[in-house]
Amino acid sequence: MKSQIKYILIFSFILSSFSGVKAQPKLSIDLGLGLYQPTLDGFDNIAFPAETFFNRNLLLNYGIYYEFFSNARIGYNTFTSFDIGEFVFDDFNGAFFRTIHYRIFALETFFRWKPKIELNFTLSPVWGRGSIQVDTKPSDMVDDWNELLNNFGDESPMEEMGATDAMRKNWIGYTGIIGIRYYLSSRLAIDLKSGFLNNFYKEDNWTLYGEKVKGPKMKIDELPIFSLKFVYGIK
């Protein structure tokens, strides 16, 4: 991983030595899809919705960027994985919804290789967040959530709960991404990126109603990632 960062930094330095060939909008928004392949051991059993391309490999992607220098942008970019279906365990059956957000606080350098072609690079911190929600009946809420926690290997049952029905976890990480952008017009472009996503995630210390609980095992470090998105510039 250190060698990846070294090569990416060298590439970024080369890009930063070039000036933009043509003026472009300072503010831009983008929307697209990403692709990666995590290992979500905590969800790989019959109690959860079956593994599919959509709930494992597909990422929804959106972001907003501002060009603060002739060949540099800052922005906020989010990749989101989601899963929805039914959680089934013994005599409990309830609606299940899971999201994993990879929120990137991006610093991007770029240069125009040709009038309509741009090369860009991002090396940025990641703030990850996982959320798991299960629809339960008020009278059975504690028992239903304990069934889910036992499935993750947490043997310390919850005794009482409040009104919010979700467990959450935050972590940090970093990403390095290289991209190529083709401008269809002065405002609209297609952007293709590839790189890596590294998260320092551990299944301990999820939060459920103020209590620390054990969450699902997930291997989400050293992940190759790809994205394709449309970019719209706002002058």
N, C-alpha and C positions, 0 to 999 in steps of 0.2 A: 504494500500500500504506500510506503514511503517513496518507492521509485515512481509510482504513478503520479504522486503529488509533484515530485521533482520535474518530471517531463512536462506536466501540465503548466507548472510555473515558468519553465523555459519557453513553452509555446506562447504563454500569455505575454512574456516580455517581448518576444518577437512581434506579436500583434500590436502591442502598445507603441511600437516605434513607427507605425504607419499612421497617417492622418486620414480622415474620411475624405472620399473623393467628391461626394455630393451631399448637400444638406438634407437632413431627414427630420421628421417630427421628433420633438423632445419627449413627449409623453406618449406611451403606447400601452395597449392592453392586448392580452393574448388568451386564446382558448384552444385546447386540444386534448390529445390522449397520450398516455404513457404506457410503457410495457416493462415489466420486471418479473422476477421469479423468486419470491421469498419462500422460506420453509416455515409453515405455520403448524407446528406439531400439535399445539394445544387445541386446534380445531379439526384435526384429522381423525375423527371417529364418528360413529353413527349418530351421536346425539345432536350434531350440528348439520346444517345444510351441506349437501354433497359438494365436493371440490369441483369448481369449473374454471374456465378461462376468465370469466367475468369477475368472480369473487376472489381470485388469486393473482392473476397476472395483469389485469387491466387497471389503469390509473386514470382518473379524471384530472385534467391539468388546466389551471388558469393562473394569470399573473398580471401585474402592472409594473411598468418600468419608467424611469425618468433619466434622460441623458443629461448628466451634469457636467460632462467634459466632451471634447470633440470625439473621443473614441472610448468612452466609458459610460456605463449606466448603473444605477442602483434600482432595486426593486424588491417586490414580494411575489413569491411564486409558490404554488401549492400543488402537490400531487396527493390524490385521495383514492384509497382502496376501500371498497364497501362490500358488505355481505348482508343479505336479508333472506329470511325464511323462517323455519320453525325449529326451536330447540326441543328435543324429545328425550326424556329420561324417566324411566320407570312409569309412574302414573302422572307425570307432569308433561304438559304440552303447551308451549306458549310462543308467541311471535318473538323473533330474534333479529336484532339489527346491530351490526358491527362496522365501525369505521376506523381507518388508520390514516392519519394526516401527516404528510411530510412537508412541513412549512419551511421554505427556503428564503433567507434574507440575503438576496443576491447582490453580488458585485460582479458586473459583466464588462469585459473589455472586448473590443471588436475593431475590424477595419474592413473597408470596401476593397475586395480583391478586384472586382470589376464593377462597373456602374450599377448593375442589378444583383450582384452577388456579394454577400458579406460573410466573413468568418468571425466567429465569436467564441468566448471562453468564460466559464463561470467557476469560481472556487469560493464556496460560501458555507456558513454554519446552517445546521438544520435543527429545527425545534419539532420533535415528533410528538404526536398525541394519539392514543388509542382510546376508543369508547365502545362499551358494550351495553346494550339495552335489551331488557327482556320484559315483555308485557305479562304482568301477574295479577291475580285477584288479590284485593286488599287483605282478605282473611288468610290467604296462603302465601303472602309475600315472602316472609322469612324462610319458610320451608322451601319455596321454589328457588330462591337465590342460593340457599345452602346446597341444593342439588347441583346448581351450576358450579359453585366454588369447589365442591367435592370432585367434580369432573376435571378441574384444573389441578387437583392434588392438595387443596387447602383443607386441612382437617379441623380448623378452628371455626366452628359455626357462628353465624350471626345470631344475636339474641333478639334485637329489635331494630326497626328501621323507620325512617322518616318518609317524606313525600316524594323526593326525587328518585327516579327508578333507573339509575345508570351507574356503571363503574368506569373509572377513568385512570389514565396513566400518562405522564409526560416524560420525555427523555431528550437528550441532545445527540447531535451527530454532525456530519459534514458531507459535502458533495463536491465533485469536480466534473464539469461537463463541457464538452466541445461541440460546437454547432455550426451549421451552414444555413444561411438565410437567402432566399430568392425573392426579390421585390417584384410583385406583379404590377404595382403602380407606386406612386409616391407615398401612399398611405397603407397599402395592403401587401402583406408578405407571407410566405410559407417558410417555417423554420423547422429544421430537422436537427435533433441533438442526440448525443450518446455520451455516456460517462459512467460514473459509479456513485453509489449511495451507501454511506456507512453510518450505522446507528448504534449507539451504546445503550442497548436495551437489555433489561433484566426483568423477569416475570414477577419479582417481588415488588411490594409497595404500590400496588394498585389501590385506589381509594373508592370505597363504597360506603356512603352515608357517614363519612368522617373516619371510618375504620380502615386500617391497612390490611389488605387481603392479597392473596396470591392469584396472579392472572395467568393467561395462556403462555406456553413456551413458543417463542417465535425467533427464528434465526433471520435477522434482517440487517446483518452487517456485510460489508464487501459485496454489495449487490450491483451488477451491471444494470443500467437503466437507459431506456430509449424513449424519445418523445417526438411527436409530430404535431405542430400547432399552427394556427392562423394568427397573424399579428396585425393589429390595426393601429395606425399611428394617428395621434390627435395633435394637430399643430396649435 
